[in-house]
Amino acid sequence: MPTDEPTEQPFIAYELHQPVDYPLEAAPINREWMDKAHLRFPYRCLPLTIANQAGWVIRSPIGFAVYWYGGPNKEDVEVRFDGPPDPRVCSHFGVGTFTFTIPFLFRTPPGINLWVKGPTNWIKDGAQPLEGVVETDWLASTFTMNWKLTRVCEWVRFERGDPFCMLVPVPRGLAESLVPRRERIESAPDLKAEYDAWQASRNTFLHGLHTRDPQAVKVGWQKDYFQGKRQGGEGFEEHQTKLAIREFAPAPPPAPVSLPPPTAEDEAGPY
């Protein structure tokens, strides 16, 4: 078991305007389409549920619908709001995109970027989030969240409270530090033996489901990975089944302004 606990590091969202009515919160595990699935079976996929939680989401403060007429200009995208027009959502870049402004300036620890992306496994029919990686450990400017409409002449709707952006911290240089190579599985005999045991177990279990074997039907699904167990039954001590992403603490109220005590002339007034 690892003895060194991860060092706690600050992640700050500086509020640029008041009031800030963009909800900013830890990403939830739930997705509507997963809730509606038979027996909620997508939640059995641990990699999927971990990815759902791996960061923070920003939610839309307004409801609106957006429509692309098919042209390349920004005028070819129309935004209709549930209430008065809101300049925080607009057509800015053209080519069938629309833009959310974000009223925060983020500051991550040294060497940590933000992967600015669409909410993981949150499906929006007719629109695709455009993702970017931002060096938020030094940048003193904001970024926007942009979506690309994928259908012409169809309205795409965002409800108030829909997540439109997800923030995932990533160490800068991690991908470049990895030295990729391909090898045959026979070069790692212990790993091959473990894989072969898993494959045999998987095939037996699927056959049992297909033939309605009572034991396989009762089990329903194999839980070894969910429980962090290797094929021999031993557990992996660093295994995670959920994430404990912290919420952003609220900004403190502004400090009161100290005024000098009034003079006799002040108390008398100007007249």
Secondary structure by P-SEA (a helix, b strand, c coil): cccccccbbbbbbccccccccccccccccccccccccccccccccaaaaaaaccbbbbbbcccbbbbbccccccccbbbbbccccccccccccccbbbbbbbccccccccccccccccccccccccbbbbbbccccccccbbbbbbbbbccccbbbbbccccccbbbbbbccccccccccccccccccaaaaaaaaaaaaaaaaaaaaaaaccaaaaaacccccccccccccccccccccccccccccccccccccccccccccccccccc
